Amino acid sequence: MNIKKSILLRVRLSFLVVTMIAGAIFYRIGTIQFAEGDKWRQLSEDIHLQYRPVKATRGNIYSADGSLLATSLPFYRVAMDPSIASAPQLKAGIDSLATLLSRFYKDRSAASYKRLILDARNEGKKYLTLNRKQIGYQEKLNMMNWPLFREGRMGGGIIFEKIDKRYRPFKNLAGRTVGFLNEDQYGVGLEYSFNEYLEGRNGEALFQKIAGGSWKPLHDAEDIKPTDGFDIHTTLDVNIQDLAESALLRQLMNKDAAYGSVIVMEVATGHIKAIANLQRSKNGYGYGEYYNYAVGEQGLTEPGSTFKLLSMLALLEEGKINLEDSIDTGSGSYKFYDRYMRDAKHGGYGKITVREAFEKSSNVGISKMVHEHFGHQPHRFLEYVSQVKLDGPLEFQIIGEGVPYFKNPEDKNWYGTTLPWMSIGYELKITPLQTLSLYNAVANGGTFVKPMIVKQVSKGNSVEKSYRTETLRKNIASKKTISKLQSLLKGVVANGTARNIYNESYAIAGKTGTAQKLENGRYTQKYYTSFVGYFPADRPKYSAIVVIDSPKGFNAYGGDISAPVFREIADKIFAQDLNIQEESTRKKELPQIDREEFPFIQAGHVEELQMICNSMGISNHYTGSETWVTTKVANRSIQWVSNAVEKPVVPDVSGMTLRDALYILENKGLRVQHSGKGRVSTQSLPSGSRYETEQVIKLTLR
């Protein structure tokens, strides 16, 4: 009896527990269904339906002549909604569609594709990826004519998922300068620096989450269309970039160097025409663009003798020296406190002129002069560093510019030997771009223009932002000093350490540099070699710098390593640029008129000049059709040579009266500033170069 009661009690308890659990379940179902229904329905929608970003098409990057350096090409992944097509449409087109898919992708048979589509339809799937291989735009156009696909998204269920890919038509040309930007927003170069313009504004569209974690786009009235990015127009010249990279690569491989950089810049405008950076790969085989040494922080280094130009500028501006003064360099060794300054030439140069000290790059000669005249006031020397804009970054348009380093006389690490060593390019750090900017200012008659690599941001015919040549300092030194510096730089090539690149066709002006590498606090037998200058020296159009780090072999000097690369680049630019050749030829052909025989006629309006010559009985001939001419003398008569000022470039107004020059230049939209009297002797913007409306051109009359 007790056993029966015990069993009955347990059964009743079990029934009670089951009843309570069931009641709790029904209660929870009711709560979820009614009390919390809205919450869970919204959560379900959030999980399976979301507004997700739709990426905008990234803007293009162009070279100066409009060539594409980087663009976004559309690629597509092909999917479909197999439930969209009607039964008759599916039956009529499935076999042909499966056959075409099989022939195109070559990964399944036609029967397999047919089964794939039909199975997905029978299972009620709304989204089916037909193949993960991406196709191009032309392939997409062809597919849109296939059976079922031709009915479109709402009729046949075809879905082309767009995927933009960055494409460079010139492959790795200017690779580090053009740069990149990855999904984590890390990048370099123009792609990173101008991302705010290039990236555009993303849109937003409704997507449905389907099996496998994929998201299927849905059409919704509230979709926000993306706004495509702006295009970037650079100053780069693909031809100059290509020859700069080729010349640099050959020398790096020949000398098994660690890395090298080249920058080519237009003198008057500061437009960068080429930046090349090549570094030995980590495996030791070949070279690639892994870092922008020309501009970035890792490019900061002791420049060596190229900095002597600044020392000469300071000395000349102070009126401390004349170029023909003598200086005793002795046996090539001179003691400053506890350190010896030495010249590269064994036995030294003895007693030489100041000009020769610069041309031969005498460390002893330059450092002795700077120490003598600035040793008691080193701040004064550093003021000239500020005057030529080398004491801070240039705010270049590519992010990551290196910040120059100069010691201060108040610093604990300033010693008595600091100034002598600084005067020849040690105990300071600047980038190749900053060095080039100084030399470009000398080539530009003393006007320091800010280097620039992007000139315009636009979309179609609409310009969002324009960048014009910016003058950072009108005159870095007096005209007299600039003229002397130009003479010194010509002498380096004609008589000094760069005699090996002298040529008869056109003049080069520049300076060699060789600096010992500092590693772990000690100077090693590794060298940083460079050459920086401009050409043609008489009418500079381009300035350039070549640096090559740690070349191997004998004669590891700037004149032997870097200068030949400069010459090769300059030669090829000269051969390609007809404007430079015409200017050089015209300069050689300027009429050497005997003023006792002929009046001094150089250039002007042909009808006026003919009238003057005819009234004076001077024989003159002209077979051209241009309105404006220059002159040359042949067989005791004047021949008029066409001067095509109508071309969309800066005209050549040399030899013209101020009235004629003003008429031509102002009609082209240029703003003219002039000084002196007589006829135009020099113009600040080289003839044949491109210009911008309202740009200033300076004329010197003599």
C-alpha positions in Angstrom: 0.0 0.0 0.0 2.8 2.4 0.8 4.5 1.5 -2.4 1.4 2.3 -4.4 1.0 5.7 -2.7 4.7 6.5 -3.3 4.4 5.7 -7.0 1.2 7.7 -7.3 2.8 10.7 -5.5 5.7 10.6 -7.9 3.5 10.4 -11.0 1.5 13.4 -9.7 4.6 15.4 -9.1 6.0 14.6 -12.5 2.7 15.6 -14.1 2.7 18.8 -12.2 6.3 19.6 -13.3 5.5 18.9 -16.9 2.4 21.0 -16.7 4.4 23.9 -15.2 7.1 23.6 -17.9 4.5 23.5 -20.7 2.7 26.5 -19.2 6.0 28.4 -19.0 6.7 27.6 -22.7 3.3 28.7 -23.8 3.6 31.9 -21.7 7.0 32.6 -23.3 5.6 32.0 -26.7 2.8 34.4 -26.0 5.2 37.0 -24.7 7.5 36.8 -27.7 4.5 36.7 -30.1 2.5 39.5 -28.7 4.3 41.5 -26.0 7.7 41.5 -27.6 6.7 40.8 -31.2 7.7 44.2 -32.6 11.2 43.9 -31.0 11.9 40.5 -32.5 10.4 41.3 -35.9 12.7 44.4 -36.1 15.7 42.3 -35.1 14.9 39.8 -37.8 14.7 42.5 -40.3 18.0 44.0 -39.1 19.7 40.6 -39.5 18.3 39.8 -42.9 17.7 43.3 -44.4 20.2 46.1 -44.0 21.1 49.3 -45.7 24.7 48.8 -46.6 27.2 51.2 -48.2 27.6 51.2 -52.0 31.1 52.3 -52.9 31.6 55.3 -55.2 33.8 54.9 -58.3 37.3 56.3 -57.4 38.6 59.2 -59.5 41.3 58.9 -62.1 44.9 60.2 -61.8 46.3 61.8 -65.0 49.7 62.9 -66.2 50.4 66.4 -67.5 49.4 65.4 -71.1 46.3 63.6 -70.0 47.6 60.1 -70.0 46.0 57.8 -67.4 48.3 56.9 -64.5 45.6 55.2 -62.4 41.9 54.5 -63.0 39.1 52.3 -61.6 37.9 49.7 -64.0 34.5 48.0 -63.4 34.5 44.2 -63.0 31.5 42.1 -62.3 30.5 38.9 -60.6 27.6 37.1 -62.3 24.7 35.9 -60.1 20.9 35.4 -60.7 17.6 35.1 -58.9 16.3 31.7 -60.4 12.8 32.4 -59.2 12.2 35.5 -61.3 11.8 34.0 -64.8 8.4 32.5 -65.7 8.2 28.8 -66.4 7.8 29.2 -70.2 10.8 31.6 -70.3 12.9 29.2 -68.2 12.0 26.3 -70.4 12.7 28.1 -73.6 16.1 29.6 -72.6 17.7 27.3 -70.0 19.4 24.9 -72.4 21.0 27.7 -74.5 22.0 29.7 -71.3 23.7 26.6 -69.7 25.6 25.9 -72.9 26.9 29.5 -73.1 27.9 29.5 -69.5 29.8 26.3 -69.9 31.6 27.6 -73.0 32.5 30.9 -71.3 33.7 29.7 -67.8 34.9 26.3 -68.9 34.5 24.9 -65.4 31.2 22.9 -65.7 29.4 21.1 -68.4 26.2 22.6 -69.8 24.1 19.9 -68.0 25.8 20.8 -64.7 24.9 24.5 -65.1 21.3 23.6 -66.1 21.0 21.4 -63.0 22.5 24.1 -60.8 19.9 26.7 -61.9 16.9 24.3 -61.7 17.9 22.9 -58.3 18.2 26.5 -56.9 14.7 27.3 -58.4 13.1 24.2 -56.9 14.6 25.0 -53.5 13.1 28.5 -53.6 16.5 30.3 -53.6 16.4 34.0 -54.4 20.1 34.3 -55.1 22.6 32.1 -56.9 26.2 32.9 -57.7 26.8 31.3 -61.1 30.6 31.8 -61.0 33.0 33.7 -58.7 35.2 34.6 -61.6 35.1 38.4 -62.3 34.3 39.6 -65.8 35.0 42.8 -67.6 32.6 45.4 -69.0 32.7 44.1 -72.6 32.0 40.6 -71.4 29.1 41.9 -69.4 27.6 43.6 -72.5 27.9 40.3 -74.4 26.2 38.3 -71.6 23.3 40.7 -71.5 22.3 39.4 -75.0 22.2 35.7 -73.7 18.8 33.9 -73.2 17.1 34.8 -70.0 19.8 37.4 -69.2 18.5 39.6 -72.0 15.2 39.9 -70.0 17.1 41.9 -67.4 17.0 41.8 -63.7 13.2 41.9 -63.2 12.5 39.7 -66.2 15.2 37.1 -66.2 16.7 37.5 -62.8 20.3 38.4 -63.9 22.4 40.2 -61.3 25.7 41.8 -62.2 27.6 42.7 -59.0 29.9 45.5 -59.7 33.5 45.4 -58.2 35.9 48.3 -59.0 39.6 47.5 -59.3 42.4 50.0 -59.5 44.3 49.8 -62.7 47.5 51.4 -63.9 48.0 51.5 -67.7 51.7 52.2 -67.3 52.1 49.4 -64.7 54.8 50.4 -62.1 55.8 53.7 -63.7 56.0 56.3 -60.9 54.5 53.5 -58.7 55.4 55.0 -55.3 54.5 58.5 -56.4 51.1 57.5 -57.6 50.9 55.3 -54.5 48.0 53.2 -53.2 45.3 53.0 -50.6 44.2 49.8 -49.0 41.0 48.7 -47.3 42.3 49.8 -43.9 42.8 53.4 -45.2 46.6 53.0 -45.1 48.4 54.3 -48.1 51.1 56.4 -49.7 51.6 58.8 -52.6 48.9 60.7 -54.5 46.3 58.0 -53.9 46.6 58.6 -50.1 47.4 62.3 -50.1 44.4 63.2 -52.3 42.0 60.5 -51.1 39.4 63.1 -49.9 38.9 64.0 -53.6 39.5 60.7 -55.2 37.2 58.5 -53.1 34.0 60.4 -53.8 31.0 59.8 -51.5 29.6 56.3 -50.9 25.9 55.7 -51.4 23.5 53.4 -49.5 21.3 50.6 -50.7 19.0 47.9 -49.2 20.5 44.4 -49.1 19.1 41.1 -48.0 21.2 38.5 -46.3 20.9 35.0 -47.8 22.3 31.6 -47.2 26.1 31.4 -47.0 26.4 34.9 -45.5 26.1 36.7 -48.9 24.2 39.9 -49.3 21.7 40.3 -52.2 21.0 43.9 -53.4 17.3 44.9 -53.4 15.8 47.8 -55.2 14.4 50.4 -52.8 13.0 53.9 -53.2 15.2 55.1 -50.4 18.5 54.0 -52.0 21.1 56.7 -52.1 23.2 56.8 -55.2 27.0 57.1 -54.7 28.9 60.2 -56.0 31.9 59.4 -58.0 35.3 60.8 -57.0 37.2 63.7 -58.6 40.0 63.3 -61.0 43.5 64.4 -60.2 45.6 66.1 -62.9 49.4 65.9 -62.1 52.4 67.7 -63.6 54.2 64.4 -64.3 55.4 63.7 -67.8 55.3 60.0 -68.6 58.1 60.2 -71.1 60.5 62.0 -68.7 59.4 59.6 -65.9 60.2 56.6 -68.0 63.6 57.8 -69.1 64.5 58.9 -65.5 63.6 55.4 -64.1 65.5 53.6 -66.9 68.7 55.7 -66.5 68.6 55.3 -62.8 68.0 51.6 -62.9 71.0 51.0 -65.2 73.4 52.8 -62.9 72.0 51.1 -59.8 72.5 47.7 -61.3 75.9 48.7 -62.7 77.1 49.9 -59.3 75.1 47.4 -57.2 73.9 50.4 -55.1 71.4 50.3 -52.2 68.9 52.8 -53.7 68.7 55.8 -55.8 66.3 58.8 -56.5 65.8 61.2 -59.4 63.6 64.3 -59.5 63.1 66.4 -62.6 61.4 69.8 -62.1 60.4 72.7 -64.5 62.4 75.7 -63.4 59.9 78.5 -63.9 56.8 76.7 -62.6 58.1 74.3 -60.0 56.2 71.5 -61.8 57.6 68.1 -61.0 58.0 66.2 -64.2 59.4 63.0 -62.8 60.1 61.4 -59.4 61.9 58.0 -59.5 62.8 55.9 -56.5 64.4 52.5 -56.9 65.7 50.3 -54.0 67.3 46.9 -54.0 64.7 44.3 -53.2 64.9 42.4 -49.8 66.0 39.2 -51.5 68.9 41.1 -53.2 67.7 40.6 -56.7 66.4 43.4 -58.8 65.1 46.9 -57.8 61.6 48.2 -57.1 59.9 51.3 -55.7 59.3 50.6 -52.0 59.8 54.1 -50.6 59.9 57.7 -51.7 63.4 58.7 -50.7 63.2 61.8 -52.9 60.6 63.3 -50.5 60.1 61.3 -47.4 61.7 61.2 -44.0 63.9 58.2 -44.8 65.4 60.4 -47.6 66.7 62.9 -45.0 70.5 62.6 -45.1 73.7 64.6 -45.0 73.9 65.9 -48.6 77.6 66.5 -48.7 79.1 69.0 -51.2 75.9 70.0 -52.9 75.3 72.1 -49.8 78.4 74.2 -50.6 76.2 76.3 -52.9 74.5 77.6 -49.7 77.9 78.4 -48.2 78.9 80.3 -51.3 75.6 82.2 -51.3 76.1 83.3 -47.7 79.7 84.4 -48.3 78.9 86.3 -51.4 75.8 88.0 -49.9 77.9 89.1 -46.9 80.4 90.7 -49.3 83.2 88.8 -47.7 84.8 87.3 -50.8 85.4 87.8 -54.5 85.5 84.8 -56.8 89.0 85.6 -57.9 90.4 85.9 -54.4 93.0 83.4 -53.4 92.7 80.8 -50.6 95.4 78.5 -49.4 94.1 74.9 -49.1 97.6 73.7 -48.2 98.3 70.0 -48.5 94.6 69.1 -48.4 94.3 68.9 -44.6 93.3 71.5 -42.1 92.7 71.2 -38.3 89.7 72.7 -36.7 90.1 72.2 -33.0 90.5 68.5 -32.5 89.3 67.3 -36.0 90.9 67.4 -39.4 89.1 68.6 -42.5 90.5 66.9 -45.6 90.2 67.3 -49.4 89.5 64.4 -51.7 92.7 65.0 -53.7 95.7 63.5 -52.1 98.3 66.3 -51.4 95.6 69.0 -51.7 95.2 71.8 -54.2 97.6 74.3 -52.7 96.8 78.0 -53.3 93.8 78.4 -55.5 91.0 81.0 -56.2 87.6 80.9 -54.6 86.1 79.9 -57.9 88.5 77.0 -58.2 87.7 75.9 -54.6 84.1 75.6 -55.5 84.7 74.0 -58.9 87.1 71.4 -57.5 84.9 71.0 -54.4 87.6 71.7 -51.9 86.4 70.9 -48.4 89.3 72.8 -46.8 88.8 75.9 -49.0 85.0 76.2 -48.3 85.1 75.4 -44.6 88.0 77.8 -44.0 86.2 80.7 -45.5 82.9 80.0 -43.7 84.7 79.5 -40.4 86.7 82.7 -40.8 83.7 84.9 -41.7 80.9 83.2 -39.7 82.7 81.4 -36.9 82.0 84.2 -34.4 78.4 84.5 -35.5 77.1 81.1 -36.6 73.5 82.4 -36.2 74.2 84.7 -39.2 75.0 81.6 -41.3 71.9 79.9 -40.2 69.8 83.0 -41.2 70.8 82.2 -44.8 69.5 78.7 -44.4 66.2 80.3 -43.4 66.4 82.8 -46.3 66.6 80.0 -48.9 63.7 78.1 -47.2 65.7 75.1 -46.1 64.9 75.3 -42.4 61.5 73.7 -42.7 59.3 71.5 -44.9 58.1 72.8 -48.2 54.6 71.6 -47.6 54.8 69.5 -50.6 51.5 68.0 -51.9 52.4 64.4 -51.1 52.0 63.6 -47.4 55.1 62.4 -45.5 57.7 65.1 -46.5 60.8 64.9 -44.4 61.5 67.8 -42.0 65.0 69.3 -42.4 67.4 69.0 -39.5 69.9 71.8 -38.6 71.7 72.2 -35.3 71.3 75.4 -33.3 74.3 77.1 -31.7 72.4 76.9 -28.4 72.1 73.1 -28.6 74.3 70.9 -26.4 75.6 69.1 -29.5 76.9 72.3 -31.1 80.7 72.2 -31.1 83.4 74.4 -32.6 83.7 72.0 -35.5 80.0 72.0 -36.3 80.0 75.1 -38.6 83.0 74.0 -40.7 81.4 70.6 -41.2 78.0 72.1 -41.8 79.4 74.3 -44.5 80.3 71.3 -46.6 77.0 69.4 -46.0 77.6 67.4 -42.8 75.9 67.6 -39.4 72.6 68.5 -41.1 69.9 66.6 -42.9 67.7 67.5 -45.9 65.8 65.6 -48.6 66.7 65.5 -52.3 63.6 67.6 -53.0 64.7 70.4 -50.7 68.2 70.4 -52.2 66.8 70.6 -55.7 64.5 73.5 -54.7 67.6 75.6 -53.7 69.3 74.9 -57.1 66.0 75.5 -58.9 65.8 79.0 -57.3 69.3 79.8 -58.6 68.4 78.6 -62.0 65.2 80.8 -61.8 67.1 84.0 -61.2 66.7 83.9 -57.5 63.0 83.3 -57.3 62.1 80.4 -55.0 59.0 78.6 -56.3 57.3 75.9 -54.3 57.5 72.4 -56.0 54.2 71.1 -57.0 52.9 67.8 -58.5 49.1 68.3 -58.7 47.8 71.2 -60.7 44.0 70.5 -60.8 41.2 68.6 -59.2 38.2 68.2 -61.5 35.3 66.1 -62.6 34.5 66.3 -66.3 34.6 70.0 -67.3 34.0 71.2 -63.8 37.1 72.2 -61.9 36.9 71.7 -58.1 40.3 73.1 -57.2 43.3 74.5 -59.1 46.9 74.8 -57.8 49.1 77.5 -59.2 52.8 78.1 -59.0 53.5 79.6 -55.6 56.5 81.9 -55.0 57.8 81.3 -51.5 60.5 83.9 -51.8 60.9 86.5 -54.6 64.7 86.7 -54.2 66.8 84.4 -52.2 69.8 86.6 -52.8 70.8 89.7 -54.8 70.9 89.5 -58.6 74.6 90.0 -58.4 75.1 87.0 -56.1 72.7 84.8 -58.2 74.7 85.6 -61.3 77.9 84.6 -59.6 76.4 81.4 -58.4 75.2 80.5 -61.9 78.7 81.2 -63.1 80.2 78.8 -60.5 77.7 76.0 -61.3 78.6 76.3 -65.0 82.3 76.1 -64.1 81.8 72.9 -62.2 80.8 71.2 -65.4 83.2 73.1 -67.7 86.3 72.9 -65.5 85.6 71.1 -62.2 84.4 67.8 -60.7 81.7 67.2 -63.4 83.9 67.7 -66.5 82.9 64.2 -67.6 79.4 65.4 -68.5 80.3 68.5 -70.4 79.0 68.7 -74.0 79.0 71.1 -76.9 75.3 70.9 -77.8 73.9 72.6 -74.7 75.3 73.8 -71.4 74.7 72.1 -68.0 75.2 73.8 -64.7 75.4 71.9 -61.4 77.3 70.5 -58.5 78.5 67.1 -57.5 78.2 65.8 -54.0 79.8 62.9 -52.1 79.1 62.3 -48.4 80.4 59.5 -46.2 77.5 57.5 -44.6 77.1 57.7 -40.9 76.2 54.3 -39.3 76.1 53.6 -35.6 77.7 57.0 -34.8 80.7 56.4 -37.1 81.5 57.4 -40.6 82.0 54.5 -42.9 83.5 53.8 -46.3 80.0 53.9 -47.8 79.0 57.0 -49.8 75.9 59.0 -50.7 76.6 60.4 -54.1 74.7 63.1 -55.9 74.5 65.6 -58.7 72.1 68.5 -58.8 71.8 71.1 -61.5 69.8 72.5 -64.4 69.8 72.8 -68.2 70.2 74.4 -70.6 72.4 76.6 -68.4 72.0 79.8 -70.4 68.2 79.6 -70.5 67.2 77.0 -67.8 64.1 75.0 -68.4 64.6 72.0 -66.2 66.4 71.3 -63.0 67.1 67.8 -61.7 68.8 65.9 -58.9 70.2 62.4 -59.0 71.2 60.6 -55.8 72.7 57.1 -55.5 73.3 55.5 -52.1 76.1 53.2 -51.3 77.5 52.4 -54.8 80.2 49.7 -54.9 83.5 49.8 -56.7 86.2 52.5 -57.1 85.7 56.2 -57.7 82.4 56.3 -55.7 82.1 60.1 -56.2 79.1 62.1 -57.3 80.9 63.1 -60.5 81.5 59.5 -61.5 78.3 57.9 -60.2 75.4 60.4 -60.3 76.4 63.0 -62.8 76.4 60.5 -65.8 72.8 59.6 -65.0 71.9 63.4 -65.0 73.6 63.8 -68.3 71.7 60.8 -69.8 68.4 62.2 -68.6 69.2 65.7 -69.8 70.4 64.4 -73.2 67.2 62.5 -73.8 65.0 65.4 -72.7 66.9 67.7 -75.0 66.5 65.4 -77.9 62.7 65.1 -77.2 61.9 68.7 -76.4 61.9 70.7 -79.7 61.3 73.9 -77.8 64.6 73.6 -76.0 66.4 72.8 -79.2 64.8 75.8 -81.0 65.8 78.1 -78.1 69.4 76.8 -78.1 69.6 77.1 -81.9 68.1 80.6 -81.8 70.6 81.7 -79.2 73.4 80.5 -81.3 71.9 82.2 -84.4 71.3 85.6 -82.8 72.5 88.1 -85.4 76.0 89.2 -84.8 75.2 92.5 -86.5 78.0 95.0 -87.3 76.4 98.1 -86.0 78.3 100.2 -88.6 76.6 98.2 -91.3 73.2 97.5 -89.9 70.8 99.0 -87.3 70.4 96.9 -84.1 67.2 94.9 -85.0 66.4 91.7 -83.1 62.6 91.0 -83.1 59.2 92.5 -83.6 56.2 93.0 -85.9 57.3 92.0 -89.5 55.5 94.8 -91.3 57.0 97.5 -89.1 60.5 96.1 -89.3 60.2 95.7 -93.1 59.1 99.4 -93.3 62.1 100.5 -91.2 64.6 98.5 -93.3 63.1 99.6 -96.6 63.1 103.2 -95.6 66.8 102.9 -94.7 67.7 100.9 -97.9 68.6 97.8 -96.0 68.1 94.5 -97.9 65.7 92.2 -96.1 63.9 89.0 -97.0 60.9 87.1 -95.7 59.2 84.0 -97.1 57.1 83.1 -94.0 53.6 83.9 -93.1 53.9 84.7 -89.3 53.2 88.2 -88.1 56.0 88.2 -85.5 59.6 87.5 -86.4 63.2 87.4 -85.2 66.2 88.3 -87.3 69.4 86.8 -88.6 72.0 88.3 -90.9 73.2 86.5 -94.1 75.1 87.9 -97.1 74.9 91.5 -95.9 71.1 91.3 -95.7 68.5 90.7 -93.0 66.4 87.5 -93.1 63.2 87.4 -91.1 62.7 84.2 -89.1 59.2 83.2 -88.0 58.4 83.6 -84.3 55.1 81.8 -83.9 53.7 83.6 -80.8 50.2 82.3 -81.6 51.0 78.9 -80.2 49.3 78.1 -76.8 52.6 78.4 -75.0 54.8 81.1 -73.6 56.1 83.1 -76.6 59.7 84.2 -77.1 59.7 88.0 -76.8 63.5 88.3 -76.4 64.8 91.2 -78.5 61.4 92.9 -78.8 60.5 96.4 -77.6 58.5 96.6 -74.4 55.4 97.7 -76.4 55.5 94.7 -78.7 56.2 92.3 -75.8 53.3 93.8 -73.7 50.9 93.4 -76.6 51.8 89.8 -77.2 51.9 88.6 -73.6 48.9 90.5 -72.3 46.8 89.1 -75.2 47.7 85.7 -73.9 46.4 86.5 -70.4 49.8 86.9 -68.8 50.6 89.6 -66.2 53.8 91.4 -67.2 56.3 92.9 -64.8 59.3 94.6 -66.3 62.5 96.4 -65.3 65.2 98.2 -67.2 65.2 100.0 -70.6 65.7 99.0 -74.2 64.7 95.7 -75.6 63.7 92.5 -73.8 66.9 90.7 -72.6 65.4 87.9 -70.5 62.0 86.5 -69.6 61.2 84.6 -66.4 59.0 82.0 -68.1 60.8 80.0 -70.8 59.4 80.2 -74.3 57.6 77.1 -75.3 56.5 76.3 -71.7 52.9 76.0 -70.6 51.3 78.7 -68.6 48.2 79.6 -66.7 46.0 82.7 -67.1 47.0 85.6 -64.9 50.4 84.0 -64.3 53.2 86.6 -63.8 56.0 86.9 -66.3 59.0 89.1 -65.5 60.9 90.9 -68.3 64.4 92.4 -68.1 65.2 95.1 -70.6 68.6 96.2 -71.7 
